[in-house]
Amino acid sequence: MKSKRFVFRDIEWWVVTFLFLMIILFNILGSIWGHYSIFKFFESILMPIVLYIAFYLIHLKVIPNYLRDGKVQFLILFSLIIAIIAGFLGALLVAGNHSSIQDFVRFYFNTLALYLGYSITVVMIRSMLLPPKVQDYQFYNGIRLVMIFLFTSLFVIIAQPTAHIGVAIIYSLIIPALLLLVLYNYQLLYKNKQAGNIKAYRWNTWIIVSIISIITIIIAIADNVPEILFFGLGALGLLFFVIFPISNSIFRKFDSYVYKIDSLSSQVNQSTANLSFLRSQINPHFLFNALNTLYGAALMENAEKTSDGIQKLGDMMRFMLHENQMDKIPLTREIDYLRNYLDLQMLRFKNESNLEVEIKLSDEICEGSIAPMLLIPYVENAFKHGISTKSKSWIKINLRCLQGSVHLDVVNSIHPKKQTEDPRDESGIGLENVKSRLAHFYPQKHNLTIVANDTEHFVHLSVQLT
């Protein structure tokens, strides 16, 4: 399934929210354990809250409004107002300690510079990695996630005067290690097990066990602390009895979710295809109704030839819309279409004194199936190029059905293009197209001969149907 673009504004908000919650929680615990003064306690709690509110207002309110409305003055004005108010409130909270004010000012402006740097980096990544420059979002999503982690890790580092060291350890070391282990489980253990590749699953399991065991043993020997071995055993137990089972449960839920999405997408695509098919039937439906109206009007006016021509035209259109889409049709239907075409042409050229048309169609019942529109193009070509109102013209058509085969001979006169007065309808199936279809459907089972001289064009087509 092709990757989709993540909603990074929401991801950024959740990451920053989690980070500030950790900072506030560790500051609360640090205040309790360290017996801080009441002013220091409120400073450690309220200052992160002020910064978080400022981030929320700029990142989720001001910038989205700018992206929607494009008002640069709105972006600059409100961002400056929020930044100044947040800086002023933060300075008030640490006003009792001169060194704390200096630390806060340095931390505050470093934070603003970091946020500005992240925003510029995001703009550059978008300009370089978004479609159409890159066809898929997978690489773009990965780069954006890495940038979020790197910039938030830098924030944790510069926030040391405000944030407890435990926040940096958990966010920059423990959480990435857990994510790498979960990723290892998904790519090398879970996928192989689901695919039935048990051998690869066992090898990758032993690899992770060996890596953790070797690291634990090396640390225990180097520091001469045998108790580290128990820590290693505990880590393996936590990994295989807590982290991997929980992550596997999440993976199964995710696979089920993706399966449901694919199933629903398939149903939607099928419904869309059905709707398109129904829509495609609407225009022919109204067109046939119009032809039926003209047919009825012609009958009421006793225009028998006109009504007969309209009826044959309707039959030909039904053939083109329905049977022409099939790989094979009964040979009788192909011949019926040919008869209707010839009747319409005779209705058109009935008063041409210079034209001689000789038609011989087999009276026998022609059995078997044939690919549609193999016979008519050569007859159509004869009427296109074989008739001139100034010179004597002739068209001779002979169609025979023998045992398991059909044979068509078409002879027509040839005239220079400048003598041809009738307009040339360039629609229809090209002769090269017919040759390709003959080669596809009847390899070694057809014979096509085309001979022409200065005055006459001859086509012989034989198709072995069985």
Protein Blocks (a to p, Z undefined) as FASTA:
>chain_A
ZZddddfklmmmmmmmmmmmmmmmmmmmmmmmnopafklmmmmmmmmmmmmmmmmmmmmm
mmmmmmmnopaklmmmmmmmmmmmmmmmmmmmmmmpmklmmmmmmmmmmmmmmmmmmmmm
mmmmmmmmgcfkbmbfklmmmmmmmmmmmmmmmmmmmmmmmpcfklmmmmmmmmmmmmmm
mmmmmmmmmmmmmnopamlmmmmmmmmmmmmmmmmmmmmmmnopaklmmmmmmmmmmmmm
mmmmmmmmmmmmmmmmmmmmmmmmmmmmmmmmmmmmmmmmmmmmmmmmmmmmmmmmmmmn
opaklmmmmmmmmmmmmmmmmmmmpmbdcfklmmmmmmmmmmmmmmmmmmmmkbccdddd
dfbdceddddehklmmmmmmmmmmmccfkbccdddddddddehiacdddddddddfklpm
bdcdfedjdfklmmmmmmmmmgoiaccdddddfkbccddddddfZZ
